[in-house]
Amino acid sequence: MRFFRRLLGRESDSPPPPSPSAASETVPLPSRSEVGWATDVGRLRDHNEDTALVVTAAQDGDSPFPSFELLVLADGMGGHRAGEMASSVAARRAAYHITRQSYLPSLLDRQGDANRPALTEVLINAVQSANRAVSEEAPGSGTTLTCALILGSQAYIAHVGDSRAYVLTEGGLEQVTQDHSVADRLVDLGQITPAEAAVHPQKNVLYRAVGQSTALEVDTHVRKIGPGDYLLLCSDGLWGLISETDIVGLIRGASSLQEACEDLVIAANEAGGRDNITAMLWRAPRE
Amino acid sequence: MTPSDPLETRQIEAFQPSSEESPGDGRALSGNHQPQSSEVTGPKPVQIEGRLPKGHLLQDRYRILTVLAVGGMSAVYKAQDLRFSKVTRVCAIKEMISSAKAPDVRAMILRNFERETNILATLNHPGIVQVYDCFTDGDCSYLVLEYVRGKDLEAVLDETKGFLPEEKIVSWAIQICDVLSYLHSHEPRPIIFRDIKPSNVMLDEYGRIKLIDFGIAKMFQSGKKGTMIGTEGYSPPEQYQGLADPRVDIYALGATLHHLLSKRDPRLEPPFSFHKRPIHETNPNVSRELLDVVNKALEYDANNRYGSAEEMQRALTSLRSARDVAGTTAFGTSVTVGSEITPLWRFAFEDEVRSSPTVDNGTVYVGAYDHNLYALDAEAGEFLWKYPTDGGIASSPCVHDGIVFVGSSDRILYAVGARDGRIRWTCPTEDRIWSSPRAAFHHVFFGSDDRHLYAVNIQSGRIAWTFRTDGKVRSSPHVGDEAIYVGCEAGVVYAVDTGANVRWRFRARRGVTSSPVATDEMVYVGAHDRYVYGLDVRSGWLAWRYRTDGSVISSPAVSKGIVLVGSVDGYLYALDAESGRLIWRYGTEDQVTSSPAVHGDAVYFGSVDGSIYSLDTKTGNLRWRFQTDGPVTSSPAAVQGVIYVGSSDRYLYALPA
């Protein structure tokens, strides 16, 4: 498509260069993925224990290659500023591991290779590496960690804790990850209802977190994100305070992903801002 | 945030012992228990003496070689079956001495013995020791059993320093569940094993488990009324009341797993106290998910346990530690549904049918090793025409625009009229053709042993382009929306666009004979390096891989998010298309090189064991099995409720789906 468009562009001779708006009507510009994020301390805390980390890399030209985009969200916990230390260490270590194991080698040689670890393995290893780093650098603390590596429009997700990844399509909001909280577990076991979980005393008690034990189970998911669909990562300071309907409304109503993330943070603050708030959005190219 | 901060509501629950106390405690605990443990199980006698001396001949047929074990009223011998004069056939003989004195009681015991052994003799599952023979001689009854080379799990546990790897234990548990579901679904009545414990589970030399001791011996310890069958420590509460339903075995399996994982012998602990001494106390490395499974099996109230062995097996197979296990996680369920499947028709060839049939417009096209391409009437199996090539045909034909394309080991690709069987054109290559052609975009694409992928114009037979690969191309190309995907014997998978430009390459560790299949998201392919690969369709990056125990020559089929593929290790695998996680696998008795075909809710494939199998795609349960007289390497074609498949017995079969 792009190839043909370029040929056509060269052949078009007489008319003067059209204005950008006119061009986008006749020959739409190639759609790219978009990304936005916002994080805020909230209204009641005095420091922000959430960390958001974004890496985007793309290669275009004669032999284009799928873009590589990485979103990492960590929500730390632990006294004496250990919480933000934990989330920062975990996010950086995971991003380091993922880029080093998957993206950097592809700059030298794009060929896929069975001697390199599979993407799902890279993600699991990255979270486990973060786990070790947190135990060493911020002992006694812990953090959630949700990593989404998006290759082209395919998202590979690794997850521990109660931050969440959602996919937003025409059909609505779908929660991809599962919370590793005791209350959520009780819902799974049929012991309490989701409504009871929302007010359960153990609502915020995690049974799995990064930095807590030597052996860590990591959940992985793979999702194709359809053209124009969104991937949302958020901490419990967002999803615990505003409803899914409101989240969908704010995302759809915003003029850009960055604006959407900021609107989400504002809404969570208006709803009390009891916790740190982070929203990260990614949108697939419209094709 | 300080812990006293009212805003910090979140904490981390310490499911694992905190680092200050755990390692020391754990070791101390397991250390304390070991001496006691060996006391109870008893030091194994160095020399065991049985009632029968070495060399003793039973029934003029079984010569006693050694004594394997002796109990109160029973003994187990290793013996040689002299009926087989040319070979040394070794068996195990269990001797049970009747303690009852009253003649009518004795008669009853004997009748029970015969009835039970008769049931046992009809059981057919690789995880159950086979019964060869039984007889009564004076005071003693004898059971002749398959001799299992290996040791029981109690011995394995005793000999292991430290803890057994979780993956191993999970693999055994999955196998035990498989045997249990077989027993529990026995007709007319379910068989409850009632005595699952480490010493009743044998591990053979291939790492497969076998259940031994079906409690038959217990029938001979009569006199005491209400003697419980089972073993204290492993048996659930309701078994003490004489109740036995499948959930009794679930509990005992839970207790066995608890023992294997924690190394704490339940016979030394208060009964039903598993929840009071969590596995993590001694072994902090067990995954949370596995603990959940064990705890559920050990629920005091049977209603809170797994309802069936299948349910527990599903929970076990979904564990991450089960996914990492290469090898023996489950047996194929033995054939319970019938060989009552009758072919609609079969057609005899002059040689083996290795090629997979193609059905188009009411005609079946198939190549045979007798060099001919055949066209048969799909409904009646009647011969329509044949076209002779100069070599054996192992590739499968494809049909497009009224032309049949087939490659032959005579190095030539043939284009033959689908109606009349008359030649249209030929395309010679430099070496033999095993790759099956695919037609799309007015071209037919195929590979050759001359290391090239060919694109040939359908109408003219002119070569549009060739693409040089790193090895012989025996894999068949998959023509996707954006690219053509093909593997080669040098282990490289290529995505090539319709202009012969490489989009990406993926290098496996060994050759790729398997044919790739692509969806919108991924490309799936098997390799001789034993792996099934899930590749990102746009970059060729490795998204996931799953290791089997043999070369993966079979080509994957994808249906409803499940990747189905066979392996030379004898299994058909069902993997989650997104994550590569094992959903189920089904064991046949020999290699699976045939590629599965999905039709409706079922998957069809052949095995070198000579059978054609139909399984439920979701569960892996056997729907039917049809036995031919030769290895089945041909892949089935499924069209409108009929399965067409060839066999090395020289027949092509049409079977009702």
Boltz contact constraints between the chains, C-beta under 6 A:
constraints:
  - contact:
      token1: [A, 44]
      token2: [B, 7]
      max_distance: 6.0
  - contact:
      token1: [A, 66]
      token2: [B, 538]
      max_distance: 6.0
  - contact:
      token1: [A, 66]
      token2: [B, 539]
      max_distance: 6.0
  - contact:
      token1: [A, 77]
      token2: [B, 10]
      max_distance: 6.0
  - contact:
      token1: [A, 79]
      token2: [B, 1]
      max_distance: 6.0
  - contact:
      token1: [A, 79]
      token2: [B, 2]
      max_distance: 6.0
  - contact:
      token1: [A, 79]
      token2: [B, 3]
      max_distance: 6.0
  - contact:
      token1: [A, 111]
      token2: [B, 505]
      max_distance: 6.0
  - contact:
      token1: [A, 112]
      token2: [B, 506]
      max_distance: 6.0
  - contact:
      token1: [A, 112]
      token2: [B, 540]
      max_distance: 6.0
  - contact:
      token1: [A, 112]
      token2: [B, 541]
      max_distance: 6.0
  - contact:
      token1: [A, 112]
      token2: [B, 542]
      max_distance: 6.0
  - contact:
      token1: [A, 113]
      token2: [B, 507]
      max_distance: 6.0
  - contact:
      token1: [A, 114]
      token2: [B, 508]
      max_distance: 6.0
  - contact:
      token1: [A, 114]
      token2: [B, 509]
      max_distance: 6.0
  - contact:
      token1: [A, 118]
      token2: [B, 542]
      max_distance: 6.0
  - contact:
      token1: [A, 118]
      token2: [B, 544]
      max_distance: 6.0
  - contact:
      token1: [A, 118]
      token2: [B, 545]
      max_distance: 6.0
  - contact:
      token1: [A, 119]
      token2: [B, 543]
      max_distance: 6.0
  - contact:
      token1: [A, 120]
      token2: [B, 544]
      max_distance: 6.0
  - contact:
      token1: [A, 142]
      token2: [B, 12]
      max_distance: 6.0
  - contact:
      token1: [A, 151]
      token2: [B, 536]
      max_distance: 6.0
  - contact:
      token1: [A, 151]
      token2: [B, 539]
      max_distance: 6.0
  - contact:
      token1: [A, 152]
      token2: [B, 538]
      max_distance: 6.0
  - contact:
      token1: [A, 154]
      token2: [B, 521]
      max_distance: 6.0
  - contact:
      token1: [A, 204]
      token2: [B, 9]
      max_distance: 6.0
  - contact:
      token1: [A, 204]
      token2: [B, 10]
      max_distance: 6.0
  - contact:
      token1: [A, 205]
      token2: [B, 11]
      max_distance: 6.0
  - contact:
      token1: [A, 205]
      token2: [B, 13]
      max_distance: 6.0
  - contact:
      token1: [A, 206]
      token2: [B, 12]
      max_distance: 6.0
  - contact:
      token1: [A, 207]
      token2: [B, 13]
      max_distance: 6.0
  - contact:
      token1: [A, 207]
      token2: [B, 15]
      max_distance: 6.0
  - contact:
      token1: [A, 209]
      token2: [B, 12]
      max_distance: 6.0
  - contact:
      token1: [A, 212]
      token2: [B, 12]
      max_distance: 6.0
  - contact:
      token1: [A, 213]
      token2: [B, 16]
      max_distance: 6.0
  - contact:
      token1: [A, 215]
      token2: [B, 285]
      max_distance: 6.0
  - contact:
      token1: [A, 217]
      token2: [B, 287]
      max_distance: 6.0
  - contact:
      token1: [A, 222]
      token2: [B, 578]
      max_distance: 6.0
  - contact:
      token1: [A, 222]
      token2: [B, 579]
      max_distance: 6.0
  - contact:
      token1: [A, 224]
      token2: [B, 521]
      max_distance: 6.0
